[in-house]
Amino acid sequence: MKRHAVILLSYLLLTIGLTWPLTAQLTTHIPGEATWAFDESTFIWNIWWFKHSLLALGQSPLQTSYIFFPVGVNLTTYTFNLFNSALALPLQVAFSLPTANNISLIFSYISAGYGMCLLSLYLLSDIDRPHKAGRFSVYLAAFLAGAVYAFSASRMMYVALGHYNFVTIQWFPFYALFLLKTMRTGYRPHAFLAALFAALCIYAELTYSVFLIFLTVILFVSEFLNRRMADSMPRGNISDDDTPPTSILPPPLSRLYPPNTPSPFMPIVRSLVGLLVMTIVAVLLVAPFIIQVLPDFLNPAYAEPGWGEGLKLSADLIGLVTVTPLHFLSGLDWITELRAVIEGKGQFSDANTLFLGYGILAVGLIGTMVYWRRVQAWLWGVIIFTVLSLGPLLTINGQNRFDLDGIEVTFPLPFAILHYIPVISANRVPNRFGIPLTLCLAVLVGYGVYWLFGKIGQTKEVPEFKTSQNHCDTLPPPSLPLLGGGAVSPLAGGTEGGRDSAQFGRFIFLELPNPQTVFVTMLLLTVLLLDQFSAPIPMTSAQIPTVYEQIGAEIEPFTLMQLPLGWRNSYGTLGAERTQLQYYQSIHQRPMLGGNTSRNPAFKFDYFRQIPLFYALTETELYRPVDEPIMTQAKAQAGELMALYNIKYLVIHDPIPHRPPYKDTFEATQQLALDLIPHDPEPVYQSLGVRAFAVQQPDLPNPLTIDLGDWPSDPYRGHGWAGNEIIFSATANWITGHEAELYFPAQETALGEGLGDRQLTMQIAPFSYPGAPSQELTIMLNDQSTTLLNQTLQDGWQEVQVTLPETQLQLGLNRLYLHLSQTAQPRQVIPTDMIIGQTEHGVPTDIEANSGADFAFITLGFGDGAVDASAHRRGINVAVLDPHTGDLLHKQGFDTAANQYEAAALADFISQLPPDQIIIIASQGMDATAFFDETTWSALQRIGLNPDGLQPPFSAIGLTDAPPNTAQQASGEGTAYMRLGRLPDTRNLAAAVDWVTVGE
């Protein structure tokens, strides 16, 4: 116990030194860099929101309307780090938010080192040969392996970038430890512990599940092969790794194959049962989280676009052996290097977050060469995770396209396959495979250090073996050198029949450390960590401007609007988003416009982008000019928006140096906001670099009319609506889906007697079609605790009225929920005439043809199954369809603008077609008929085309041997478009709303 206390204390001291000045600024700063993305502010906000949502609001922390107000965001696919948030929950009772966060980080370093130390102890203690360095060398080697894992350069880069979720990696060694014990013993408590640590990994970061899967498969395959190999060997003695192996089986296999085991396959069955128990328990532990995540995870709206910048975020082959910008020998200025990465001018496409280390590689190579039989699983882990970290294409010194004598080539890598595997594809960032890679490297380092201590020697020990009551006084026999970590050791909790090996006895050592021990240990620690050294870690101030303390002291509810204004996800930003402002919410505790998330439906950005005021401000922040009509609309609607969102203060922040675009556009953005938004001339609150102006909200009209279908109504529509359009001769919006959200503001009555009841009137029409079921409309307000209206809608426009009781209204923005019982796709339910022109023949598939001066498109089918049936040639493009199946039989192009032979070929082609074939024609070019003659026109008449007045561009759909003038055709000056088939509208429509009024 004392030995482990010394180990923990040593890791604490290393944490203080290698993360300096974290402990010196424990209460005032957090790790991160203000010129980067303020990701550190994301995670410190997470800690606050976890507590605030559970204890103050009584709701799930996986949803919020406090950012992205009023539409809010789901935090299910968000980098939440629920473990750190839960760990910091009790800490926030005694400490400030930054302090709680920093203590969580310090804990992650200490526990990561200790977990790796325990794993190495388990693996190294299996080497039962006499060791001239003494058994104490096992602890020293394990301690150094833990230091390698805990303080790797990659981990320091993540903390410096504010990526705290990828600093919370301490549970992987614990998982690997108990996974090995589970597979080797089948002991249920081990399976439960492995499941617990797997769950902790997933609660720290959901994509860690991918690493767990890979690590489990690698270790399971290794254990399976070990047992197969052991079963094939005769019994006897086996030599040490330092001498040639003999071909006899060692006695310790009796622990894996007990004498009463009827079959050598029983241990494998026991392992499988243990793994099954572990999996079931792990699933149960993470089920509350996964149940909420899964719907959004499977929702295409939350899918990452393309590769999710997977190529950019890949490890660079040169970067693996290049010290990070934090190292004093890199010769790089940290801030300058980050700016170069953002601007695409750095040596690598991303910040170099995966440097393996020269000392680590050298010592790990020694461990591999000496104990290669034992470490094959970990060696395969190093190889596999290194290759995966390199991403979909090999990148060398920032380049992934290479010129081979004039031929541009790329080198695809296995990560490209993972992109197409469900669940596995969730990890979109290849360089994060450096986390399990570092774990495997640390194991190899432990073996290498152990061997070095054996060669050098450092303690004198007097071994004394004490047996339990029913065992002999002999030492336990040596273990078989198994792949991936060796057999079960008496020192490491080996088992017989699923019980701990304590029954074999225990060693007591009298350790006599000497100066040589200390010197060698410190020398090896320096060799391993010198090129990983990253102190001082960049820190950013966690001080919150006093303006927010003053705002937070106010009692009434309201919303904040802040500059810089912006919204951000993992793939881009709308405006100059600064996540630091989101962290300030922990003090003022008011909803805010703007915010940061990971993945979100496009609507969450589109909602703000289509509002003229926000569009004008964000475009100005991003150096882009704004058209005068948009400016006019923004000016006209600004006051109305302040009332809708109940914005009380406009808080303007000065720019941060070295952080474009806002540092460049601050003056223009500030002036535009003050010009557009009605406000008091002088700030109400101000502190260094921050000013809070009181916003002047206009009085609401009585009644308030929301005219849907026109741009002023856009801010009032939450989720569940289609765009503005003409519906049944009125400007309106369709409700798409079973629920839609409508916003409206509420202010106190003119007499100042509270909000009072409101009367809501709505003009609504259900989506009707032949045989449509009745449409039921249900209306609820805000917390949706009470149904205010349940009514069956009739066909056509109708007025619906409902009273909104004062008890359910709230000052500022209110949310009206419209629930509809039925939805249908127009394409599926609206009858469509698919007859070709004046013929009596229909088409079996959708057909689109579009002709122009420089294009000719012919499309068959619909959606993902559509087929391009055009040859895309100048002149005339012809497609021939099977009249029964709609399959494309021929597509041919004729350059009839070039010569008479092409025109003759066109006529010959059509004349040879069998009867009743569907023919589609699309011209390309204004001179497509230049070489037409009587024969050509006659051939076209064979498909029912009417040549009178037909000029390019033109499109036609006909039938061979059809009567004259029966084809469907179109021609025009610019384009000639035609469509034959079912309606292309696949929206799930429920009802349309024309207008809404809300009055006292």
N, C-alpha and C positions, 0 to 999 in steps of 0.2 A: 504493500500500500504506500509506504514511504517513497519507493522508487517511482511509482506512478505520480505521486504528488510532485516529486522533483521534475518529472517530465512535463507535467502541466505548467509548473512554474517557469520552466525553461521556455516553453512555447509562448507564455505570456511575455516574457522578457524579449524574445525574438519579435513578437508582434509589436511591442512598443518601439523597438529599434527600427524594424524594417518597414513599418507604416508611419514613421515619424513624418509630420508632427501631429498625427491623429490624436494621440492621447493628450498632447499639450494644448490642443484646441478642441477638446472633447465637447464643450458646451456651446461653442461659438461658431464652429465650421463643420462642414461635412466634406468627404472626399469627392472630387469632381472638378470640372473646369468650366468657368463661365463663358469661355469662347467656343465651347462645344455645344451640345444640344440640351444641356440642363437635365440630363436623364436622372441625375442624383435627386433633383427636385421631384421627379416623378415618384421615386421610391419613398421619399420622406413624406410626400402627400399620401401615398398608399397607406403608410402607417397611421397617419391621422384619420383618413377616411374609414379605415377598418374600424377604428374605435368609435368615430362619430356616427357611422351608419348603424352599428350594433347598439351602442349605449344611448345615443341621443335621439336617433330617428327610429330605432327598432325595426330596421329593414336589412335586407341582404346587402353585403358590401359589393356584390357583383353587378350592381346597377346604380347609376347615379344620374341626376339631372342638375347637380351642382356645377358641372362643367358641360360644355356644349349646350348651355341653357338657350332655349327651352326644350330642345328635342332630346337632350340627354344621350348617354351612351351605355351600352352593356359592357361590363368589364370582364366578361367571361373569356374572351380571347386576348386579354390584356396581360402585360407583364406585371402581375400584381405582387409576386413573392409573398404569398399568404403566410408562409412559415415565419418570415421575419416580422410581418405585421402582427401575427399572433404572439410572437415572442416579445415584441415591444409593447404589447397592450398593457401588461402589468407595470412595465418600466415607466410608462407615461404617467402613472399615478405618482411616482416619486421624482421623476426627472423630466426635463424639457424634451420636446420632440427631437431636436438634434442629438441630444445626449442619449436618448433611447435608441436612436438609429445607430449611433456610433458604438454603443455597447453591443448591439446586435452584430455589428461587423467584427468587432474584436472577438466576440464569442465564436464567430464563424472561422476565424483564423486558428484560434486555439483548438477548437473541436476538430477541425480538418486535420491539423497536425497529429492530434491524439488518435483520431480514427485511423489514419494511415499508419501510425506507430503500432496500434493494436493489430492491424492486418499484417504488417510485416513481422511482428512477434509471432503470430500464428504460423506464418509461412516459414520463417527462419528457424523457429524452435524445433522444426521437424528434422533439422540436420543434426543427427544424433552422434556423429563421429566425434572423437576427442578433438578438442580445439585448444591449441596452445594459448590462445588469447583468453580463454575462459568464457563461461556462459554470459558474463556481463557484456560481452561484445554483441550479443543478440540485441540487447536493449539499446546500445549505442547505435548499431546499424539501423534498428527500427526507428529510433529517434531521428536520425538523419534522413531516412526515407520520408518521415512525416514532415520534416522541414522542407524538403524538396516539393512535396505536394502542396503544403500550406502557403509557401512563399514564392511560388513560381512567378517568373516575369509576366506570364500571360495573365495570371490572376491580378497582379499589380496593375496591368494595363486596364483590366476591366474595372477595378475600383477607381482608377484615375479618370476613366471615362464616365463614371457614375452608373455603370451597369451592375448594380448590386445583386441582381438575380443570378448573375454568373460569377459572383463572389461566394454565394451561398451554395458551396459544393461539398460541404463537410460530411454529408450523409452517404456519399458514394463508397468510401472505404468501409464504413460500417455495414453497408448493404453487401459489398463483396465478401466481407468476413463471414457474415452469417449465411450468405448464399452458399459459400463453400462448405460451411459446417452442415447446412441442411442437406446438400447433395451427398456429403460423405457419411452422414449419420442418419438422416431421416428424422432426427430428433425434433419433435413438434415445437418446443420453445424456440429453437433456432429458426424455424420457419416463420413463427410469429414475429420474431425480431427482424428477420430479413424483410418481411412484409411491412413492418412499421417504418424501417428506414427507407424502403422504396416509396412509401406514401409521403414521407417527409421530403424526399427528393422532388416528387411531383408537386407537392404544395409549395415548394420553393420556386419551381419553374416547370410549366406543363410540358415543354419540349424535352425535359430530362427523361421523360418516358422512353424516348427513342434511344438514349444512351443506355438506359436500363435494359432494354430489349437486346441491344447488341452485346452488352457485357454479359448478360445471362446466357445467351447463345454460345458465346466464345468459351465461357467457363464450363458450361454443360457439355459441350462437344469434347473439351479437353478431359473432363472427368470420365466421360464415357470411353474415350480411347484409352485412358489410363487403366481402367478396369479391364478392358479387353486385353490390353497388353499384359497386365498382371495375371490374368487368368490363363494366358498362354505360356507363362513361364513356369518351370519346375521349382519346387520349394527348395530352400537352402539359405545360404548367406549371400548378401550382395555387398559389393565394395562401395567405397566412397566415391564421390565425383572426381576426386583427385587421382584416382587410379583406374585402370581399365575395368569395366564392369564384368562380373561373372554372370553366368546364365542360370542362376538359381534364385528361387523366390525367398524373400526374407520373411522371418517369423511375424513381423508386424502386420502382415496381411490377414492374420487371424482376427484382427480388429475389424477388417472390412468384410471378411468371410468367416464369421464365427463357426466353430466346429459343428454346431447343430443346424447350420444353414443347408437345406436340401439341395440348393442350386446356386451356382455362382452368379446367376442373374438376379438373385434376391436383393443384393445391394443396389442394383440399378432400379429395381422396382421400388425399393425403399426411397431412393432419391427422387424418383418421379412422383411418388406420393407426397414427399416433403415439398417438392416444387408446386404441386397442385394445391396443397394447403396454403403455401406462401402466396400463390397467385390469388386464391379466393379471398384470403384475409386482406391482401393489398387492395383488391378491387372494392371490398366492403369499406375499407378505410377512406378511399378516395371517391366513393360513390356519391356522397353529397355534393362534391365539387363537380364531378364529371356529369352528373345528371343535369346540372345547370349549364355546363359548357357545351355538351353534345349538340343541342339544337342549333346553336350558332356555328359550331364547328362544321356541321353538315350543311349549313345554309350557304348556297353559292354567293350570296351577298357579302359574306365575310371571307370569301376565298381570297388568297393573296394573288395579286396580278402577276401573271407569268411566273418567272423564277424568283420573284420577290427579292431582286438584287443579289441572288445567290452567287453570281459570278464575281461581282464587286466585293462581296464579303467572304471570299475564299482566301485561304492561306496561300502565301506566295512561297515557292520552293526556296528562293533566296532568303525570304523572310524567316524561314525556319532556323536559319543559322546566322541571322543578323540581330544584334542587340536592339532592344526596343528604344524608342525615343526618350524614355525615362532614364536610361542608363547614362552614367556620366561619361562613358567612352563613346557614346553615339555621335557626339559632336553636333547634336541637333538641339535647337531651341523648341521646347515643348509647344508653345503657343503657335510659333511659326509653322511647325510641322502639322499641327491640326488644321490650320488654315489652308495649307497646301493640299491636304487630303480632301477637305471640303471642296476646294476649287479644282480638284483633279490634277494637281501638279506635283503630288508627292511621289516618292520612289515606288510606293506600292499603291494599289487601288484603294486600300483601306488602311487605317492605323494598324501597325504591325502587332496584332494581339496574340501571335503564336510564335514565340521564340523558344526553342527547345533547350538551349544552354550547352556550352562546350563541356563544362565539368560534368554535368548530368549525363550527357551522351557518353563521355569517356568511362565514367564509373559504371553506368548501365551496361556498356559493352563488356566490361570485365565480368559483371554478374552474369551476363548472358553466356559468355564463353566458358566460364567455370561451371555454372550450374544449368547448362543448356537443357538438360532433361527436365528439370523442375520448372523452368520458367517459359516453356514453349507457349503456354496459353497467353502469358503476359507479353511475350515477344510478338505473337500474332496480333494481340491487341494493339501494340505500338504500330505495327505495319498497317493494319486495317484502318485504325483511326487517323493515322497520318495521311493515308491515301484519300480517305473521305474528307479530311479537313482541307484538301487541295481543291475541292469543289468540282463543278461539272467539266471544266477545262483546265488543263495544266497551265499555270501562270508562273512565269519566270521573270523576275525583276520588273513586274508590272505589265508584262506583255503576255497575251494568250493567243495571239495570231503571229505566225512565223513565216518568213519568206524563204522557201526552198527553191532557189534558182528560178524565181519569178512566179512560183506557185504558192499561194497563201494557204497555209494548213493550220489546223488546230489539233489538239490531242485530247479527245474525250476521256473522262475518268468515271469511275463507278458511281460517284455522287449523282450523276445524271440519271441513273436508274432509280435512285431513291426518290427522285422528284415525282415519279409516277406511281409510287406505292402509297396507298392510303395510310394515314396515321404517321408513317415514317416521314412522309413529305412535310409534316408539320414543322420539322426543323429546317428552316429555309436558309440558315446561315452556316455554311460549311465549317468555318474556322472554329465554331463552338465545339466541334469534335475534339478540339484540343483539351477539353476537360477530362474525358475518359483517357485520352492519350497521356496526359500528365499522370494520371493514376497508375497506368501500366508502367510508365517510365520510372515512377517512384519505387514500385516493387522491384524492378531490375536494379535500381540504385541500392536498395537495401541489401540485395544479394551481393552486389559488388563491394559495398562497404564491409560487409561481414567477412568476405574473403580477404580483403586488405587487412583488417584487424587480425585475422588468423595468421597472416604472413608477418605482421609486425609484432604482435603480442602487446598486451597492455595491462593485464592484471594477474594476480596470483589468486587462485581460488582453491578452496578445500571442499570438494564435493562430498556431501553426505546424503545418502538416500534413505529416507524413512518410509517404511511400508505401512500400509493399512493392516488391519488385524488379520486378514485372511490371505496375505500375500507373502511371498518369499522375500528375502533380503538381497536379491540380485537386481541389478539395473535392468530397466526394460530394454528389449532388443532394439537395434537400429531400424529406422524406417526405410521403406522403399522410396527411391527418388522418383516421385510421380510427376507427370507433366502438369504444369500450371500450379505448382505450389507444394507438391509432395504429399506424403501420406499424413495421417493424423498423428499428432505428436502428444506425448504425455504432458509436455509443458504447455501446449497450446489448447488444451481442452479436447484431446482425442477421446474417442468413445469406443465402447464395446457393447453391442446390442442396443445402441441408442442412448447409453448413459455416459456421463462425463468420465474422463480418464482419471479422475481423482482416486479411483480405486486402485490404480497402478502405483500410487505413492506420489511423493513430491521431493524435489531437490531443495536443499538448503545450501546456499553458497556464502562463504565468508569472503567478501570482496575486498581486495586491498588495492585501491586505485593508486597510481603513482603519477608523477609529473609527465611521464611519457604518454600516459593515457589522455590526459588533458590536452597535451600538445597535438597529438595525432587527431583527436576529435575536432579540435578547433581548426586544424589544417584542412581536414576533409570538409568541414562545414564551410570554410572559406572557398575551397575549390568548387563546391557544389552551388553556392549562392552568390559568389562574387559577380558573375555575369548576369545574375537575376536581380541584382541590387537596383532598387527603384526609388529609394528615398532621396530627397523629401517627396512624399506623395502630394500631388496637386490638391489643394483644398480650396473650397469656395465658401464664402460667408453664408451663414445660416441666420444672420440677423434680419429681422423683418422690420421694414420701415414703420415708424411710429404712427404714420397715417393710418395704417390698417388697425392698429390698436384702438385708435380714436373711432374709426368706423365701426369696429366690432363692439364698442361700448354702447352703441345705439341699440334701442330696443326693437323698433318696428321692423318688419320684413321688407327687404328690397333687394335689388340686383345691382351688380357692379359691371361697368364697362371699362375696359382698361386698354391703354396703348403701351406697347405694341399690341395690336389686335391680331389674333391668328388662331387657326385650328391645325392640329398636327396628328398624323398617324405614322406608322412605320415606313410608309412609302412616299411621304411628301407632306407639304404644308400648304395651307391657304392663308396667305399673309405671313407676317413676321412673328410667328408664335414664340413666346418665351415661357417655358414651363415653370420657371421660377415664380411667376405670378400665381400659378395654381397652388404652389406650396404656401403662399401667403394667405390662401383661403383658410388655413388652419387657425388663423387669428381672427379674421373678420367673419368667417363662417356664413357667407352669403353666396347664393348662386352667382355665376359669372359667365359672361360670354367668352368664348375661346376655350382652349383646353387641349390636352394631349391624350391620345389613346393608341392602341396597337393596330387593331383592325376594326373596320366599321363599314356598314353599307354606304354606298355612294350618296344616298340621300342625306346623310349626316353632314357632308360637305356641301352638297347641292343646295340644301335649304338656305344656308348662309350666303352662298355664292350668288344666288338669284335675287337677293335683296339689294337694291341699288346702293344703300348707305354702306353696307358691309363690303360690297363689291368695290366701290370707289375707294374706300380706305385701304383694303388689302392690295388692290392694284397699285395704289400710290406707294405703299410700303415696298413693293417688289419692282420699283422703277418703271412701271408701265403707265402710260397716259390713259385718261378716262374720257370717253366721249361726253360732249356737252349734254345730250339728252339724258344720259345716266345721271350726270350731276344734278340736273333739274329735278329728276325723280327723287334722288337722294335727299335733296333739300326739302322737297314737298312732303316727304314721308318721315323725316327724322324725328320730329316731335311725336308723331303718332306711335313710332316704335318705342320711344322712351316711356310712353304710357302703357303700351302693350306689355313690355318686359318689366315694367315698374323699376326702371333704372333711376337711382337716386344720385349716383356720383359717376362722373367720368374721371378716372384716375390716369394721369399721364406720367410715364416714366421717361427719364432721360436715357439716351442710348448707352450701351456698354462698349467701351473701346474695343477695337479689333473684332467686332461682331456685326458684320453686314447681314442683311440689307438695312436694318433699322438705323444703324449709325450713320448711314448715308441719306436716308429718307425721313429721318425723324422730324426735321423742321417742316417739310412739306406735309407730312401726315398730321402732325400736331395742328398746323394751321387749317388744314382741311376739316379736321374733326371739330375744331372750335368754330369754324365758319358754318358748318352744317347743323350742328347740334345746339339747340337752345340751352343756354347755361348762364349762371351768374358770372359777372365779369372777373371777380377775384376768387381764388381758391378758398375753400372752407378750411381744409387741412393741408399742411405741407410739411415735408421734411426733406432732408438732403436728397436731391434728385427725383423727388416725387411730389406731385400736386394733385389734389382732389377738388374738382369743380362740381358744384351742385347743379344738377340738371333740372331744367324747367319743364315739367310735364304739363301738357295742355289738358284742359278739362275734356272729358269724353262727351260726345254728342249723345242726346237722349231722344230716340234710340240710336245705338251704334249699328250701322249697316255695313255688313261685310259682303261685297259683291264678288262672288266667286267667278272664276274664269278670266279675271283680269289681273294684271301685275300687282296692284295694291293689296290684293288678298293673299299673296304668297306667304307673308309672315304669319298669317293666321292658320295656315294649314300645317299640321304635324304629319305624322306618318299615315300611310294608307290612302294617299290621293294620287291621281294622275295629273298631268299638266293641264294648263289652260287650253280650252277648245270650245267650239260651238257645238252644243248638244240640244237637240230638239229646238233649234232656232234661238237659243239663248247662250250667252257666255256662262260656262259652268265648269265643274270638275267632277270626274267620275271618282267614286270610292272604289278602290281596287282591293279586294279582300273582304274579310268579314268584319274588320274594325278600322275606323279612321278616327284621328284625333284632331279636334278643332280648338284653337286658342281664342280667348277673348279676355279683355281686361275688365277689372271692376274697381271703381273708386267709391269713396264714401258719398252718400247722398248730398244733395245741395244743402240740406238742413243740418248736415253733420251728425246724423243720427245712426251712423253705422252704414253697412252696405245695403241693407234692405233686400227684399225679394226682387228677382228679375223675371221678366217675361221674354222668352225666346221664341221667335217665329222663324220657320225654315221653309223654303221652297225646294221640294225634293221630288224626284221621279225615279221609280225603280227601273232596272234594266229588264226590259220586256222582250219576249220572243214567243213564238207559237209553242204552247204547252208548258210555259214557264210556271213553276210553283209559286205560291204566294210569298211575298217578301215581308218579313217581320222586322220592324225597326225598334231597337231598344236604345234609350238614351240614359247615360249615367254621367256623373260630374265628379271631377277631382279624384277622391279616394275610391270611387266606384262602389261605395258601401250600400247605396240605395238606387234602385231603378226608378227613374223619374218618369219614363214613358215607355210603353210597349204597345205598338200600333201596327196594324197590317196596312201596307201601302197599296193604293190602287194604281192602275196604269196612268201614265202621264203626269204632268206637273200638278202638285197639290201642296197646300200649306199645312204644316204641322206646328202646333203650339205646345209649349211646356213651361211650367213655372220652375224657376231655379230658386230654391229656398235659401234664405240668408245663412242658415246654419251650415250649409255646404259650400258657400262661396268663400273666397279668400281675397284679401287685398292684393291687387296686382293681377298677374296672369292666372287665368283659370283654364282648366282642361275639360273639354266636352268630349265624351266618348260616344261614337255612333256605332252600334253593333247591328249588322245585317245578317239575316239567317241564310241567304242564298247568294251564291256567286256563279257565274258562267262565263265561258270564253266565247266571244262572238264567232270565232272561227268554227267552234264546235256546234253552235246552236242556231245560227242564222242561216236559213236556206239560201243557196246561191245558184244562179243560172250558169252552168258550165258548158252551154251549147256554143259551138263554133259559128259565129256570125249568123247567117241566114240558113245554115244547114240544120239538119236534125240530129247531128252527131255531137256528143259531148266529149270532153277530155277527161282522161282518168287521173290526171295529175295537175298540179298548179303550173301555169306557164306565164313567164314574164319575158317581154322583149322590149328593148330600148335601143333606139338608133340615134346617131348624131354625126357631127362632122368628123370626129376622131375616135368614135367608139361604136361598138355593136355588141350588145349583151343579149344573151338568150339563157334563161335560167329555168330549169325543170325541178319541180318539187318545192319543198319549203323547209326553212330552218336549217338545222345541221345536216339534213339529208339532201339539201339542194345540190343540183348538178349543173356545172357550167357546160352549156351545149353550143357555145359559139366558137367558131374558128378564129375570131378576132382578126379577120383580114379586111383590107380595104376592098370595097366593092360590095358584093352580096354574100352574106353568111346564111347557110341553110342547115337546119336541124330536122331530122326525120324521126318520128316517134311511132312506136307500136300503138295502134289505136285501142288495144285492149288493156295493156299493162302500163302504158306510158313510158316504157323503157326507151332509151336513146339508141336508135339503130345506126344512124349516120350523122356526122357533122362535117360540113365541107365549106370551104371558102373559095370564092371566085373573084379575082381582081378585075372586075368588069370595067374599071376606070383605066385599065392599062391598054387593052387591045380587044379586037373582035373575037380572037380565039377563046379568051376567057368567057366572053358572053355566050359563044357557041357551046362551050363546055357546060355552062350553067343550064342552057336549054336542053342539052343532051342528057344531063344528069336527071333533070325533072321528068323528062319524057320516058325514061327507063324505070321510073318508080312504079311499083305495083299499085293497084287501086286501093282506095280507102286508107292510105297512109296520112298521118297528121304531119303537115309541113309548116315549119316556122321560118320566117325570113326576117333578117335584120340587115339594113344597109349601113355602110360606113363610108363617110365621105360625101361631099356635095356633088361630086361628079360620078357617083356610083353607076348611073345609067348612061354614061357617055358613049358606050359602044353597044348599047341595046339596039337590036333590029327587030323586024317583025317576028322572026322565029323566037327570039328571047321573050317578047311580050306574049306571044302565043303560048309558050311553055308556062309562063306565070298564070295565064288565064286558065290553064288546066287545073290549078288548085283553087279556082274561084276568085282570083284576084281581079279587081276592077282597075284597069290601067288609066282610065280617064282622069286627067288632072293629077296623077300620082307623081310627086316630085320627091327627091331625096331631101332629108332622111325619111325613110318609111319603114314600118314594121307590119307584118301580116301573119295570120294563122289561118291555114286553109286545109283542105282535104283533097287528095288526088282524085281526079275525075269528078269533082264536085260541079254542080251547075254554075254557070257564069254569075259573077257579082255576088257570091255567097260567102266569100271569105271575110274574116274580121281583120280590118286593117286600120292603120293610123299613119298620118304624115303631118309634118309641121315644119316651121321655119327653123326652130332650134333643135328640138328633139321629138322623137315619135315613140311614145311609151304606150304599152298596152299590157293588160293583165287579164288572164282568164283562170278562174279557180275560186276556191273558197276564200273568205275574208282573211287577211293576214293578221288580224287583231287577236292576239292570244292573251290579252289581259283578262284577269278574273274580275269582271265588273259586277257590282252589286247595285249601286244607285248613283244618280247624279244630283248634285246640289247646285242651285242657281244663286241663291242669296240667303243670308241669315241676318236677322235683326235681334239685338238685345237691348231692352229698355226697362226703366223702372215701372 
